Each structure stands twice: as C-alpha cells, then as structure tokens.
Amino acid sequence: MIRGRRFVFSLVLIAGGVCLLALGAAQGQAAEVMQKAVRVCLECIGIG
C-alpha cells in the first residue's frame, strides 16, 4: 500500500515539474537563464 502511494506521489511531482518547465520555456525564461549563466561563467574566469 505504501509503495503504491509513493509511486503516485512521485508521478505527481514529476508531472508538476514537467508542467512548470514547459511554462518557463513558453515564457522565454530559458534564454534569460542562459544569459545569466554565461555572465557568471565569464566573471569566474575573469573576462566579464
């Protein structure tokens, strides 16, 4: 019984994560995250 609940709970969390990921991608957040990552990387090696 507990194993079944754990499986359902895992599926709900995965589905929620996929929905939020799709929502962020639809809003163009992926490009903004990439720009921030590039900025941080360039600052770490001393170029930016």
MMTF fields as JSON, N, C-alpha, C and O atoms, coordinates in Angstrom:
{
  "mmtfVersion": "1.0.0",
  "mmtfProducer": "UNKNOWN",
  "numBonds": 191,
  "numAtoms": 192,
  "numGroups": 48,
  "numChains": 1,
  "numModels": 1,
  "chainsPerModel": [1],
  "groupsPerChain": [48],
  "chainIdList": ["A"],
  "bondAtomList": [4, 2, 8, 6, 12, 10, 16, 14, 20, 18, 24, 22, 28, 26, 32, 30, 36, 34, 40, 38, 44, 42, 48, 46, 52, 50, 56, 54, 60, 58, 64, 62, 68, 66, 72, 70, 76, 74, 80, 78, 84, 82, 88, 86, 92, 90, 96, 94, 100, 98, 104, 102, 108, 106, 112, 110, 116, 114, 120, 118, 124, 122, 128, 126, 132, 130, 136, 134, 140, 138, 144, 142, 148, 146, 152, 150, 156, 154, 160, 158, 164, 162, 168, 166, 172, 170, 176, 174, 180, 178, 184, 182, 188, 186],
  "bondOrderList": [1, 1, 1, 1, 1, 1, 1, 1, 1, 1, 1, 1, 1, 1, 1, 1, 1, 1, 1, 1, 1, 1, 1, 1, 1, 1, 1, 1, 1, 1, 1, 1, 1, 1, 1, 1, 1, 1, 1, 1, 1, 1, 1, 1, 1, 1, 1],
  "groupList": [{"groupName": "MET", "atomNameList": ["N", "CA", "C", "O"], "elementList": ["N", "C", "C", "O"], "formalChargeList": [0, 0, 0, 0], "bondAtomList": [1, 0, 2, 1, 3, 2], "bondOrderList": [1, 1, 2], "singleLetterCode": "M", "chemCompType": "L-PEPTIDE LINKING"}, {"groupName": "ILE", "atomNameList": ["N", "CA", "C", "O"], "elementList": ["N", "C", "C", "O"], "formalChargeList": [0, 0, 0, 0], "bondAtomList": [1, 0, 2, 1, 3, 2], "bondOrderList": [1, 1, 2], "singleLetterCode": "I", "chemCompType": "L-PEPTIDE LINKING"}, {"groupName": "ARG", "atomNameList": ["N", "CA", "C", "O"], "elementList": ["N", "C", "C", "O"], "formalChargeList": [0, 0, 0, 0], "bondAtomList": [1, 0, 2, 1, 3, 2], "bondOrderList": [1, 1, 2], "singleLetterCode": "R", "chemCompType": "L-PEPTIDE LINKING"}, {"groupName": "GLY", "atomNameList": ["N", "CA", "C", "O"], "elementList": ["N", "C", "C", "O"], "formalChargeList": [0, 0, 0, 0], "bondAtomList": [1, 0, 2, 1, 3, 2], "bondOrderList": [1, 1, 2], "singleLetterCode": "G", "chemCompType": "PEPTIDE LINKING"}, {"groupName": "PHE", "atomNameList": ["N", "CA", "C", "O"], "elementList": ["N", "C", "C", "O"], "formalChargeList": [0, 0, 0, 0], "bondAtomList": [1, 0, 2, 1, 3, 2], "bondOrderList": [1, 1, 2], "singleLetterCode": "F", "chemCompType": "L-PEPTIDE LINKING"}, {"groupName": "VAL", "atomNameList": ["N", "CA", "C", "O"], "elementList": ["N", "C", "C", "O"], "formalChargeList": [0, 0, 0, 0], "bondAtomList": [1, 0, 2, 1, 3, 2], "bondOrderList": [1, 1, 2], "singleLetterCode": "V", "chemCompType": "L-PEPTIDE LINKING"}, {"groupName": "SER", "atomNameList": ["N", "CA", "C", "O"], "elementList": ["N", "C", "C", "O"], "formalChargeList": [0, 0, 0, 0], "bondAtomList": [1, 0, 2, 1, 3, 2], "bondOrderList": [1, 1, 2], "singleLetterCode": "S", "chemCompType": "L-PEPTIDE LINKING"}, {"groupName": "LEU", "atomNameList": ["N", "CA", "C", "O"], "elementList": ["N", "C", "C", "O"], "formalChargeList": [0, 0, 0, 0], "bondAtomList": [1, 0, 2, 1, 3, 2], "bondOrderList": [1, 1, 2], "singleLetterCode": "L", "chemCompType": "L-PEPTIDE LINKING"}, {"groupName": "ALA", "atomNameList": ["N", "CA", "C", "O"], "elementList": ["N", "C", "C", "O"], "formalChargeList": [0, 0, 0, 0], "bondAtomList": [1, 0, 2, 1, 3, 2], "bondOrderList": [1, 1, 2], "singleLetterCode": "A", "chemCompType": "L-PEPTIDE LINKING"}, {"groupName": "CYS", "atomNameList": ["N", "CA", "C", "O"], "elementList": ["N", "C", "C", "O"], "formalChargeList": [0, 0, 0, 0], "bondAtomList": [1, 0, 2, 1, 3, 2], "bondOrderList": [1, 1, 2], "singleLetterCode": "C", "chemCompType": "L-PEPTIDE LINKING"}, {"groupName": "GLN", "atomNameList": ["N", "CA", "C", "O"], "elementList": ["N", "C", "C", "O"], "formalChargeList": [0, 0, 0, 0], "bondAtomList": [1, 0, 2, 1, 3, 2], "bondOrderList": [1, 1, 2], "singleLetterCode": "Q", "chemCompType": "L-PEPTIDE LINKING"}, {"groupName": "GLU", "atomNameList": ["N", "CA", "C", "O"], "elementList": ["N", "C", "C", "O"], "formalChargeList": [0, 0, 0, 0], "bondAtomList": [1, 0, 2, 1, 3, 2], "bondOrderList": [1, 1, 2], "singleLetterCode": "E", "chemCompType": "L-PEPTIDE LINKING"}, {"groupName": "LYS", "atomNameList": ["N", "CA", "C", "O"], "elementList": ["N", "C", "C", "O"], "formalChargeList": [0, 0, 0, 0], "bondAtomList": [1, 0, 2, 1, 3, 2], "bondOrderList": [1, 1, 2], "singleLetterCode": "K", "chemCompType": "L-PEPTIDE LINKING"}],
  "groupTypeList": [0, 1, 2, 3, 2, 2, 4, 5, 4, 6, 7, 5, 7, 1, 8, 3, 3, 5, 9, 7, 7, 8, 7, 3, 8, 8, 10, 3, 10, 8, 8, 11, 5, 0, 10, 12, 8, 5, 2, 5, 9, 7, 11, 9, 1, 3, 1, 3],
  "groupIdList": [1, 2, 3, 4, 5, 6, 7, 8, 9, 10, 11, 12, 13, 14, 15, 16, 17, 18, 19, 20, 21, 22, 23, 24, 25, 26, 27, 28, 29, 30, 31, 32, 33, 34, 35, 36, 37, 38, 39, 40, 41, 42, 43, 44, 45, 46, 47, 48],
  "secStructList": [7, 2, 2, 2, 2, 2, 2, 2, 2, 2, 2, 2, 2, 2, 2, 2, 2, 2, 2, 2, 2, 2, 2, 2, 2, 2, 6, 6, 2, 2, 2, 2, 2, 2, 2, 2, 2, 2, 2, 2, 2, 2, 2, 2, 6, 6, 7, 7],
  "xCoordList": [0.821, 0.0, 0.862, 0.613, 1.869, 2.737, 3.53, 3.764, 3.933, 4.69, 3.862, 4.402, 2.585, 1.695, 1.516, 1.503, 1.378, 1.237, 2.507, 2.456, 3.631, 4.906, 5.054, 5.556, 4.617, 4.677, 3.786, 4.193, 2.568, 1.632, 2.185, 2.12, 2.728, 3.31, 4.469, 4.594, 5.305, 6.414, 5.905, 6.448, 4.879, 4.311, 3.739, 3.897, 3.073, 2.508, 3.626, 3.508, 4.7, 5.822, 6.496, 6.847, 6.676, 7.284, 6.399, 6.89, 5.093, 4.165, 4.171, 4.149, 4.2, 4.26, 5.538, 5.507, 6.651, 7.922, 7.933, 8.435, 7.383, 7.322, 6.435, 6.758, 5.315, 4.417, 5.107, 5.015, 5.794, 6.49, 7.636, 7.885, 8.332, 9.406, 8.861, 9.448, 7.738, 7.118, 6.617, 6.742, 6.058, 5.574, 6.731, 6.61, 7.835, 9.001, 9.572, 9.961, 9.623, 10.126, 9.209, 9.678, 7.911, 6.948, 7.059, 6.769, 7.476, 7.613, 8.981, 9.237, 9.851, 11.16, 12.191, 13.201, 11.948, 12.853, 14.168, 15.183, 14.154, 15.37, 16.48, 17.642, 16.143, 17.144, 17.711, 18.907, 16.873, 17.339, 18.275, 19.29, 17.932, 18.79, 20.136, 21.176, 20.123, 21.372, 22.241, 23.453, 21.652, 22.417, 23.057, 24.217, 22.326, 22.873, 24.003, 25.006, 23.846, 24.876, 26.157, 27.256, 26.024, 27.193, 27.887, 29.114, 27.101, 27.683, 28.455, 29.568, 27.878, 28.542, 29.816, 30.843, 29.759, 30.917, 32.049, 33.211, 31.701, 32.718, 33.325, 34.507, 32.528, 33.065, 34.007, 35.002, 33.701, 34.558, 35.941, 36.931, 36.027, 37.354, 38.008, 39.117, 37.32, 37.943, 37.802, 38.493, 36.955, 36.788, 35.703, 35.851, 34.629, 33.487, 33.62, 32.748],
  "yCoordList": [-1.195, 0.0, 1.256, 2.184, 1.284, 2.459, 2.625, 3.742, 1.503, 1.57, 2.201, 2.962, 1.907, 2.475, 3.974, 4.735, 4.394, 5.826, 6.577, 7.683, 5.966, 6.598, 6.763, 7.783, 5.761, 5.816, 6.925, 7.681, 7.017, 8.059, 9.44, 10.36, 9.585, 10.849, 11.238, 12.405, 10.287, 10.548, 11.001, 11.934, 10.352, 10.741, 12.148, 12.91, 12.498, 13.845, 14.881, 15.915, 14.624, 15.559, 15.692, 16.798, 14.599, 14.641, 15.41, 16.229, 15.149, 15.855, 17.352, 18.167, 17.716, 19.129, 19.784, 20.909, 19.095, 19.623, 19.827, 20.836, 18.873, 18.988, 20.16, 20.894, 20.331, 21.461, 22.796, 23.704, 22.92, 24.171, 24.427, 25.573, 23.377, 23.512, 23.998, 24.873, 23.428, 23.84, 25.279, 26.033, 25.663, 27.026, 28.026, 29.062, 27.724, 28.597, 28.705, 29.79, 27.599, 27.615, 28.414, 29.117, 28.309, 29.042, 30.551, 31.337, 30.952, 32.369, 32.926, 34.113, 32.105, 32.571, 32.653, 33.342, 31.967, 32.022, 31.275, 31.573, 30.33, 29.558, 30.452, 30.28, 31.39, 32.3, 33.209, 33.5, 33.653, 34.522, 33.768, 34.309, 32.532, 31.715, 31.477, 31.522, 31.226, 31.009, 32.263, 32.16, 33.437, 34.684, 34.887, 35.293, 34.612, 34.755, 33.758, 34.094, 32.546, 31.526, 31.933, 31.739, 32.489, 32.932, 34.065, 34.092, 35.009, 36.124, 35.643, 36.105, 34.725, 34.196, 33.458, 33.601, 32.681, 31.928, 32.853, 32.63, 33.884, 34.829, 35.609, 35.951, 35.888, 36.569, 35.665, 36.129, 34.394, 33.463, 33.34, 33.22, 33.367, 33.231, 34.58, 34.651, 35.651, 36.971, 37.73, 38.732, 37.311, 38.007, 39.079, 40.176, 38.767, 39.669, 40.579, 41.419],
  "zCoordList": [0.0, 0.0, 0.0, -0.769, 0.856, 0.932, -0.367, -0.827, -0.941, -2.189, -3.307, -4.11, -3.376, -4.381, -4.181, -5.148, -2.934, -2.644, -3.018, -3.555, -2.729, -3.051, -4.565, -5.038, -5.312, -6.77, -7.315, -8.197, -6.787, -7.228, -6.879, -7.694, -5.673, -5.25, -6.176, -6.547, -6.546, -7.469, -8.831, -9.423, -9.319, -10.617, -10.577, -11.53, -9.476, -9.338, -9.33, -9.987, -8.604, -8.569, -9.933, -10.344, -10.62, -11.953, -12.921, -13.697, -12.88, -13.77, -13.471, -14.394, -12.199, -11.825, -12.321, -12.821, -12.187, -12.662, -14.169, -14.664, -14.887, -16.345, -16.756, -17.69, -16.053, -16.36, -16.116, -16.943, -14.991, -14.687, -15.657, -16.032, -16.064, -17.042, -18.381, -19.017, -18.804, -20.064, -19.98, -20.945, -18.849, -18.67, -18.75, -19.403, -18.097, -18.157, -19.563, -19.996, -20.268, -21.641, -22.554, -23.449, -22.333, -23.152, -22.929, -23.832, -21.739, -21.421, -21.804, -21.601, -22.346, -22.782, -21.665, -21.805, -20.572, -19.439, -19.7, -19.071, -20.604, -20.877, -21.412, -21.045, -22.26, -22.812, -21.726, -21.724, -20.818, -19.734, -18.788, -18.35, -18.482, -17.624, -18.297, -17.64, -19.602, -20.334, -20.308, -20.123, -20.489, -20.444, -19.083, -19.002, -18.017, -16.668, -16.429, -15.799, -16.924, -16.754, -17.487, -16.966, -18.679, -19.436, -18.702, -18.615, -18.167, -17.419, -16.202, -15.952, -15.447, -14.258, -14.65, -13.987, -15.71, -16.155, -16.581, -16.24, -17.326, -17.78, -16.615, -16.646, -15.597, -14.421, -13.646, -13.091, -13.608, -12.853, -13.475, -12.754, -14.794, -15.417, -15.664, -16.194, -15.278, -15.31, -16.606, -16.791, -17.501, -18.773, -18.656, -19.196, -17.961, -17.892, -16.766, -16.544]
}
